[in-house]
Each structure stands twice: as C-alpha cells, then as structure tokens.
Amino acid sequence: MHPVPPVPAERLPALLAAMPKAELHIHIEGSLEPELIFALARRNGVALPYAGVEDLRRAYAFTNLQSFLDIYYAGASVLLQSQDFYDMAWAYLERAAADQVRRAEIFFDPQTHTARGVAMETVIDGLSRACRDAKRIGVDAELILCFLRHLSEEEAFDTLEQALPFRDRFIGVGLDSSEVGHPPEKFARVFAKCRQQGLHLVAHAGEEGPPAYVWAALDVLKVERIDHGVQSAQDPALMKRLAQDRIPLTVCPLSNLKLCVFPDLAQHNIRQLLDAGLCATINSDDPAYFGGYMNANFLQTFAATGLDAQHAYRLARNSFEGSFAEASAKKRYVEELDAVFAAA
C-alpha cells in the first residue's frame, strides 16, 4: 500500500473532496432531486400527490427501508421517455464529476418502469446515452441492472429476457429493494443464468438483513461484491472470509443513518470494517433521498468517526480495486490517487 503522510485535520476535508474515487453503489432512480421530479412531471403531464418541491422534500422523512421505497417509487412515476432517463442520469453524472468520481457503476431498476408500461429499450437507451456522454466530463460510467427482490424470481427472469437484446449496454446484475424476508437464494437460478451470460454479479445483503444473507449471496448467488454488508460485523467467520477473499463491500454511511441502520454516524462501523482488512468503500446509495452525494458521504463520515488520511487513501483505492473497470484503467486511477496524496 502507498505510504500516506499524516495530513493535518484542517486539510483533510479538502483532500477528501479532491481525491479521485469510484462510486460502486448508486441507484440512479435515487438521484432524482425534487426539482427534476417536478420538471419531468410538468413535461410529461404527470400529476404528483405533492403541492410542490418543498412539500415533496418534507416527505423525505423515513423510518426504515420500506417507508423510503414507497416515496422512491412515487418519484419514479415521472420517468416515461428516453430523454427523462437521460436527464436523470446526466444530472447525477455532473454531480459525480464535481465530486471527482472517475468511475461510476450505476444501478437501475427496470421493473420499476416496465411495470408502468415503459419499454425496457426506453430505459436502457436513455441511461446508456448519458453514460456514453459522461466521458466528456471525465467519468467512466457503466450500468448494472438490478432485480427487485420483493418480486418473484420468475419476474426477474422475464426482466432478464427483455434486457438481453441490450446486453452490450450493461455490465452486470444486482439485487435490491426490500431485503428482510427476501433472502438471496430466492434468486439462485436467475443469477446462475446471468453468470452464464458473462455478467458481473453483485447483491444487496447485510443492510437490514442478517449475516446469513451475506453468506448466501457469496455461496449461492456467487456474487463478486456485497452491496452494504455492514451487518457482516456480527459474524467473525464471515468477516474473515470477506477479508481473505477481498470481497468489496459498497458501504453507504448517510443511507445507513437515514434508514436507522445506525443510530448516529459516530457509531457507524466503517472503521471496524477497514481495520479488519476488508475491501470496504464509501458510496451514496440514493443521494437525493439520503442527504448527500459522494463527497458529502466522505466529509460527514470522516467528521463523525475521526477517520484519517490513511483511511481516506484506503477507501479510494478500495473503490478502484473493487470496480469492474479494466486493469489499465484501474492502474491509471491509482496513479492519479497517488499523485493527489503525494501533493497533500
């Protein structure tokens, strides 16, 4: 690991903001800001059950994952045309570029849209065009299609069939939505089929669900990365496995705070995960709803937990290591990261 010189506390926020990083856990529908929701609603003639932007913002008060998901699906109702999906993704990508995100692996939930009569092609076309254009602003962006775990595996198979004609526009599949009561093994067969297609595999596990869900994601679904995974700390054998196999965890601190996974940010276990040698990363999850994009997650987490420059370097480097970027790109990102730290 690159030697990191000590950085005075007052200079750490600037370093966190300036360092190059990858975002590996971002739900594009969760980046829809209230202003854009209302703009798209007007464009598409969609009536919303909120008086205006401020009324909608006030509704962003969740007690758990399900109460968040209810409002999340209401926000998605304004997405109807390819251009809507492009505009949503582009707004996120501009924010990512400003936060020095060099690589973004973006989750999207086609079932949220196909259930409303929006064609798979419409969804993927808008998102993939934005990812292609992101190179202009210095972001290497790829798509990961997620299956909604509260729906059946049969519906996941249907979604995969609809998406396969556009296989060249997404690099992997994931599993998201309501975790508790929907263990990973429910999707064993569809993940096996995705693996045969050469797709990368990731899954949400151990956010609100138990360590057993993380084991199942690894051993039954055979995922390469665990999304969230913070409950793994309850199981020493699992922690050892994650560290030995360098399984990336895409941790989302402000999301965990907002959804009451941790009572306050100072009690977040990100330091424990890093100190145990895990390939933990910091990500924004659903930033419009959870109070911050990438740099806000870094700044607030470091302020609350007392993490230092050594942790910052490790988190950024882990994000590149844990990405699905090509080896040559990873090397370039790490060289840039080293240069930023050398100048700190």
N, C-alpha and C positions, 0 to 999 in steps of 0.2 A: 504494500500500500504506500502511496505517495506520502512522504513526511509533511505534516501540516504544521507550520509555525504557529505559535499562540497568537491569537488576534484579540486586541482589547475589546471589551464588551460593547463599548460605544460604536465600534466599527463593524460589529457582527451583522446588524440589520442590512447595511449597505452590501456586505458580502453575500448574504442570503439572496438579496434581490438581484445581484449582478451575476451570480454563478449560473452557468448553463445547466439545464436539468431536463429530464424526461418526465412526462405525465403518462402514467400507465393505468389510471383508474378515473376516467371521466365519462359520465353518461351525457351524451350530447343533448338529450331532451332536458336534462337537469341543469343546462346552462342557459335556459330560456329566461331572460330577465322580464319582469312585468311590463316594461316599456315595449319590448319587442312582441310580447304576447298580445298587447292591445293593438299594436300597429298591424300585426298579421290578422287579428280578428276583424279590424276595420277593412283591410284589403280583401278578405275572403267573406265578409258579411256574416261572421260567426258571433252569436250573442253569448256573452260571458256572464256568469252569476255574480259579478263584482261591479261596484259602481265606477271604479277607476283604478289607476295604478296604485295609489296609496291604500285603497281598500284591499286590493289583492296582496300587497306587501304585508299588511297587518295579518292576513290569513296565514302567513308563513310561520305559524307557531305550532310546532309539532311536539307530541309527547313520545312518539315511537315511530318505527319504520312505516307501519300501516297508515297512520294519520298523515305522514308525508306523502305516501304513494297516492292517496286519494286526491290530493291537490295537484300532484305531479301529472296524473292522467287528465285532469281537467285542463291544465295548461297546454297539454299536447293536442287538444282538440282543435287548435287554430292552424295546425300544420296540415295543409291539403295539397299544395302544388310543389313541384320540384324546387322552384325558387324559394319557397318557405324553408325547406330543409337546407338549401344552400345558405340562406341568410342567417339561419340559426347557427350553422357550423362556422360560418365566416366570422360572426360576432365573437364566438369562443376563440377561434384561431388568432384573431387580432389581440385578444387579451393574453393568450398564451405567449405570443411573440413578445409582448411587452414585459412579460414575466421571465423572459429568457428561456422559455421552453423550446428546446431544439427538436424534440421528438415527442409526438402525441399519438397514443394508441387509443382511439376513440370508440367507446361502446355506443351501440344504437339498438333500440328495441323495436324491430319491425312489427311485432304483434300488436303493439300499442296503436299502430297506424293501419295495418291491414284489417284489424277488427272494425275499423271505422270506414272501410271501403277504399282506403288509399292503396294504390298498387305498390307492390314491392319495388318495381322499377323506379317509381316516382321517388321513393325514399332513398334508394341507393344512388340514383342519378344525382340528386341534389347534394347529398353528403360527399360523394366521391369527387364531384367537380370542385367543391370547396377544398378538399384535401389536396387535389392536384394543384390548385391555385396557391395553396399555402407555401409552396416552395419559394414564391416571390417574396414572402415576408420572413423567410428563414426558418420555417417549421416543416419538418418531415412528418407528415400525418398519414396514418393508416386507420382502417376501420375494423372493428371486431363486432360481429353480430351476436346479440345476446338473446337467449331463450328466457321467457318469463316462467319462473318455477312454480307459480301458483296455478298455471295452466297444465294441461296433461302432456305427457311425452308424445302422444300421438299428434297433438297440435304443434309441438316442436318439430316433429318430422315433416309436417305439412309446410312449416315455415322454411325449413332447410330446402325442401324441394323447390319452393318458389324462389329461393335465393341462389340456388346453384347455377342458373344461367348467367349470373353476375359474379361468379366465383373469383374472377380476376380483380374484383374491386374490394374484396375484404380478405384479411389475412388470418382470421381466427374466429372462434366462437366462445361465448361465455354464458354464464348462468346468473340471473339476477332476480329482483323482486322479493316478495315476502319469503324470508328464509325459514323461520320456525315452522315445523310441520311439513316441510318440503325438502327432505334430505337429498343429497346429490345422487344417490343410487337410483332415484326415481327416473333419472335421465341417462342411465348407463348405456342403453342401446343407441340412442341418438348421438351420444358423444363418440361411441365406437365407430359409427358411420362417418362422423366428421374427421376422425383420426385417419380413416381410410382415404379421405379426400385430401389429406395433406394439410389440413387446417391446424393452426395453433389452438391449444385448449387452455382455457382459464375458467375459474368459477368462484363466485362469492361463497365464502364459508368462514364460520367463526366470527361473524359480526355480532349477531344476537344468538346464533346457534352454537351448539357445544363443540368441543374439540373433535368429537366423533365425526362431525360433518367435514372437518378438515381432512381427517384420515380417509374418509370415503371419497372426497374429491381427488385425493392423491392416488389411492389404490384402486378405486372402482372407475372413476372417470379418467384417471391418468393425466390430470392437468399438469401444466408446466409452471403455473403461477397460481397463488391463492390471493383472491381479492378480499381485503380486510384482514382476516386471520388473527385478530387481536385476542380472541378467546383461547388461542393455542397456548398462551402462557399458563393456563390451568393444568397443562399436561406435560410434565418434564420429558417424557419419552418422545412426544410429538415435537417439542422444542429442539431436542437433539437431532431428530430426523430432518427437520426443516433446515437446521444449521449445516448438517453434514452434506445434504443434497443441494445446498444453495438454492432452495426454492424461494423465489421472490414473494414477499408479502406486499401488496399495494395498500398501505395503511392510509386512512383518511381522517386526520385528527378533528377538524372542525365538524365533519359529518358525525363522528362518534360523540362529540359534545352535544350537537343539536338533537341527536336522536337518543340522548341519555344513556349511551353505552358506558360512558364515564361521567361521574357527577360534575367534575370540572377538569379543565385542560391540564392543570398541575398534576392530576392523578393519572394522566394518560401513560400507557406502558411502552411507549416508543423507545425510551432509553433502555428498558429491560430487554426488549427485542434486539436492539443493536448490541448491547453488552453481551448477549448470549450468542453473538456471532451470526444472527440471521440477516438475510439479504432484504432488510426492510426498506421501504421507500415511503415518501410523503406525496399525497395526491389530493385532489379537490372533490372528487365524487360527483356531487350535484351542486356546483358552486353558487348558482343563482338562489338556491333554496337554503344553503347551509352557511352562508355568510362569508364566502371568500374563495378566490381563485388560488393558484399555486403559491404565489409569494405571501399572500395573507395566511395560508396554512403554515408556511415555514416561519414567518415572523411571529405569529401568535403562539405557535407551539414552542418555539425556542424561548420566547419571553416567559412562558408559563412554567416550563420544565427545566430551564437552566442548561439546555444542551449547548455545546460549544462548537468552535470551528472544525474540530476533528470530526464531530458528528455530522456537521454540515457537508463536509467533503465526502464522508462515507455514504450519506443519503443520496447525494447527487451521483456519485459513482455507481452505487447500487442501482439507481434508476436506469442508467445506461446499460449496465450489465444485465439487468432484468428485462430489458426491452427485447423486442423481436427484430431489431434493426440488424442489418448486415454487419459482419465483423469489421469491415473497413470503416463503416460509419461510426461504430462504437469507438474505434481507435481514435477517430477524428474528434469525437465529442470529449473523450477523456483527455486528450491533449489540450483541448481548449479549457477544460476544467482545471487542469494542472497549471496552465498559464495564468488563469484568474487568481488561483490561490498563491502562486509564486509572487504575484504583484500585490497581494493583500497586505 
